[in-house]
């Protein structure tokens, strides 16, 4: 049993089911489960395995270390990694059969050098900046880089297997730039194939487009937040609208429960003052664990929501480094050790990551990915024989 009085419970059956649902929503495309950032805070390796069990044939990660960790865990699905700087250990990635994105001319040269060292043909996806203005080759640079890559392909050094891009307004379905960017990618792919490229995949759709726009699915979709049962387009509806269910529940055990009089200040700066005799509870999670300070309840406004024995309460006062306070009310029956839910599936009206995002003025992606490393992840699988679980 963990010594830490809180945990993030991750339902792997939800991950698996969400992967299946996403595959059903994009029947003409392959599915790349994006498991970067420790699987959006859910746990890299267990989530990757569940996603593959759910039908994902690719895994996507930002960092080389994440890709190598998947291979070290024995996961054999295709893996793409895309964010590295000059001097990165690309030799290790090529040796581990990890697909590499090339987003700049220097990157092609370093991938080729690593392939020559290993004696293995590197698999390359050329990243095109179609309008996001972030990582990627400019349209002006692409022809020269592609021609160089095809010369290397003729030598057996590498293979250009993919051409891809990111959407600038991905979370705004119907935005006019979406199809302009996709058309730019299609045109670049057609030109690449005319020059001799044998592309396996063209891809531009992340979660939002996977859920809302089949015309953007192309050969491969890259769902991230949707894999975890959270909606990238809350303006269109919650996860249930798309057949998804949240996989993570964050809960903590009350560390202290005590009675206080009316007029009692709570937490730093006394931004919350009790208006009657009441019971306060201390929840042992704070900003060191990823609870945003913007979740504080200050100046009379409630903080982010908390679920306590079927009641929906809120953080009272400022979020501290290791703890927050909840006003349990004058008739509270809770005691130390009772469980408080920060966010979860939303069943029976409990708080969700989206509720937290709205309370903090951010997005659900940030709420789950910022969860601190000292919070144990407990992976459960209700669909496995006897169920499974464990901490990391």
N, C-alpha and C positions, 0 to 999 in steps of 0.2 A: 504493500500500500504506500502511496506517495506521502511524503511529509508535507507537501504543499496543500493548503486547504482550499484548493480550487482546481478546476479541470475543464478542458474542452473535450467533450464527448463527440466523436466523429462516427457517424453511421455509414459504414462502407457499403451497405446495401443501397442507401440513397445515392451514393456516387455511381454505383453500378447501374441502377435504374435510370439515373439521369443521363448516363452515357448512351444507354439504349434509346431513350426518348430522343436525344439529340440526333442519333443516327436515323431514327424514323423520320425526323423532321427534315433531314437532308439525305434522302434516299439515293440521289445520284452522285453523292460525294463521299469520300473517305472522311473519317473523323480523327482529328488531332486533339487529344485531350491536353490542354495547357496546364501544366503542373508546376509552373515557375513559382518562385517565392514560397518554397516549402509547400507546394500545392495550395497556394492562397491561405497559408497558415494551417492547413488541415493535416499535413504530414506527407512528405514527398513519396516515399516508397509505398506505403500502404494504399494511398490514393491512386498512384499510378497502376498498381496491380488491379485494383477494383475497376478502374476505367477500362483497362484492357479486357478484363472479364466481361465488361459491358459492351464490348464491340469496338472500342477505339483501336485503330491499327497504328496510330502515330502518337507520340508524346512530344510536347513542346516545352522548352525551358529557356530562360533568358541566359543563364550563366553556365559556363563550361563545367564548373564543379557539380552542378545539379545533374547535368547529362552523365558525367562520369559516375556519380553516385547511383544513378539508375542502372548503369551497366554493371557496377560492382555488386548490386543487389540481384543480379542475374536476370534482369528484364531485357528481353530480346526484341521488343517492338521497335520500329523505326523511331529515332529520336532526332529532333532538330534543335540546335541551340544557335542563338543569334547575337549575343551582345558580348563583345570582347575588345580589348585594346591591343595595340602592337606589342609583340613579345609574349602573348598568351601561349600557354602550352598546347598548341593545336596538334602537336604530334600525338599527345595522349588521346585526343578526341578522334583523330583519324584511325589510330590503332584500335580504338574501341568501336569502330564502325558507327560513329556519330555523324549525322549530316550537319554541315556547317553553312551558315548564311554568310554571304559576301556582300558587304554594304559599302565598300570603298575599294579603290584600285589596290592599295597596299595590302588589303586583306586577301585578295586573290593570290598575290605573290607569297604571302606567308602560309596560306593553305597549301599551295603547290610545293613550297619548300618542305613543309611537314610531311606531305605525301611522299616526296622523294626519300626522306629520311626513313620512313616506315616501310617503303616499298609497297604500299597499299594505295589503291585508287581512292581518292577522296570524293565524297558525294557533296555537291555544292548546290545551294539555292541562292540565286542572285536576288538581292533585295532592291526593289525599285521604289524610289520616293515619288509617288504619284500625286502628292499634295499635302501630306501630313507635315512636311518640313522637319522631320526628325531623322531617324536612322535610314540610310538607303542611298543607292546610287542615283544621281540626277539623270534625267532622260538624256542629257548631252553626254554623260560619261558611259552610259550603258553600252552603246555599240562597240567602243574600244575595249571595254572590259570583257564583253561577251566574245569578241573575236579572239582576244588573248586566251580566254578560258577554252574556247573550242580548239585552239592550237594545242593547248595542254591536254585536252581530251584526246586528240589524235595521237599524242605521245603515251597515253595511258596513265597520265598523272592524276587526272580528276575526271569527273563526269558532272555535267550540268543537268541536274535532275529536276530543278524547280525554279520557278520565277514567282515572286510574291511581293505583297505590299500590305500596308496598314491604312485603314480608313480614318479620315480626320473627324468625321461626324458620325461615327459608328453608332452612337446612342441616340441618334435623331433619325429614326426611320422615315424615309421619304425625302430626306435632304437632297437637293439636286447634285451635290458633289459626289454622292455615293456611286452613282452609275457613271459619272465622268471618270472617277478614279478607276473603276472596274474596266471601263472601255480603254483607258490608257494602258492598263495591265494586259488586257486582251491583245491590243495592238502590238505591244512590245513582245508578247509571246509569239504572235504570228510572225513578226520580223525575226525573232530568234530562231524559230523553226525554219524559216526560209533560209537562214544563214547556216543551217545544219544542226541546230540543237534538237535533242530528242527529249523533250520535257516529259517527266512523269506526272508532275502536278503543277497547277497554277492555283494560287490561293490568296484570298483577301478578306474573307468573312470571319469575323470573330463571333462572340456570343450573340450580339444583337442581330446581326444579319443572318446568322444561322436560324434564329427564331422567327424573323419577320420578312426575309426577302430571298426566296429561292433563286432569283436571277443572279445573286451574288455568290452562290455556293461554289461555282466552278468545279474543280476536281477534288478540293479538300476544304473542310471547314475547321476553324480553330477555336472551339468554345473554351472559355476560361470560367468566368464567374457563373455561367449557367450550369457547368458541370457540378458545382457545389450547391445547386438548388436555389440560387439567388437570381433575381431578374436584373438584366442590364438596362431594361426600359421600364422602370416603375411607373412612368406616366401612362403606360399601356396596360398595366396590371401586375399582380404579384406572380410568384412562381407557379402557383396553381393554374393560372391561365394557360401556361405552356406545358403542363403536365410534369413539372419539376417539384422536388421537395428538398428543403434545406437539410444539409448533412451535419452541421455543427450546432451543438448546444454548449454554451459556456455557463458554468454554474460554480458557486462558491458556498462554503459553510460559514454561517455567521460566527464571528470570533467573539463578539461581545454584545450582550443585550442588557440595556439598563433603563430604568425609569428616570425621567428628568422633569423639572417643573416648567410651567409656561415661562416664556421669556428667556429660555436657555439658548445661547449661541451654539452653532454647530459648525465645526471644521474651521480652517484658517480664514480669518477676516470676518467671521460671523456673518457671511452672506445669507445664511439661513438662520432664522430665530424661531423657536417653537411658539405657536400661538395658543397652546394649551398644554396641560400636563400630558405627557406622552411617553412612548417607548422608542428608544433609538437602537438600531442595530448597526454593527460595524461589519462591512463586507471586505474581506482581505484581498482585494485587487485594486490596483491603482495605475497611475500612468506609467510606472515601470513595467507593468504587465500589458501595456497597450491600451488601457482605458483612456480615451482622449480627455484632456482637461476641459475641452468644450462640452463634455458630458455633465459638467457641474450644474448644480441647481443654485442659481444666484439671483439676487435682487427680486425675490418673490416668484421667479419663474422656476418650474420644476426642471430637474435634470433629466438625463436619459432614463428610460423606463427600466424597472426591475420587476420580476415576477416572484411573488412570495406566497406560497400555499394557495394559488389560484387568484390572488389579488394582484392588481397591477399598481405598483407604487413607483417611486422615482428617487433618484439620487438627491440627497439633501445637502446643500453646501458644496464647497469646493472638492474636486477630486484631488487626493493626495498621492504621494509616490507609491504607497503600498496599500491604500485602503480608501473606501468611500463609506458614507453614512447613509442609512435609509431611515426615514421616520415611519415606524411600523404602526403608529396610531395609538390612541389611548386604550383601546380594547385588545391590543396585541396579545397573542398567546405564544408567540415564537420564543425559542430559547437558543442559547449558543449551540452550534452544531447543526441547526436547521439549514436547509439548502435554499439559496436564493438563485434565481435564474437571471442572468444578464440578457441573453438573447438565445433564441432557439428556433424551433419550427413554426411557432405562431399558433400551434394547436391550442384550442380552448382559450384563445385570446392572449396568450403569452407574448412577450416582446420578441421582435425579430431583429436581425442585423439591419434591415431596412429602416425599422423604427429608430434604431440607434443612429443610423446615417442621417435621418431627417432631424433628429434631436441635436446632432453635432454639426449640421451644415456640411456634410460630406457625402460620400457614396459608400455603399455596402462593401465594395472591394477593399476600401481602407480599413473598415471596421474589422474584417476577418484577417487581413494580412498583417495588421500591426500587432496582433496578439503576441505577447512576449514569449520568449523561449523558456522561461522558467515555469510557465503554465503547462502542466503535463497534458499531452494529447492522449486520450484513451480511445482506441479504435474498437468499435463493436460491429458485429455483423449478425444481425438477428436472423438472416436467411441461411447462415451456415449451420451445419448440424451441431446442435447444442449451443450455438452462438459463440462468438469469440471476442476477446477484448484484451487490451494491454496498454501499457503506458510507455511513453518515450520521453 
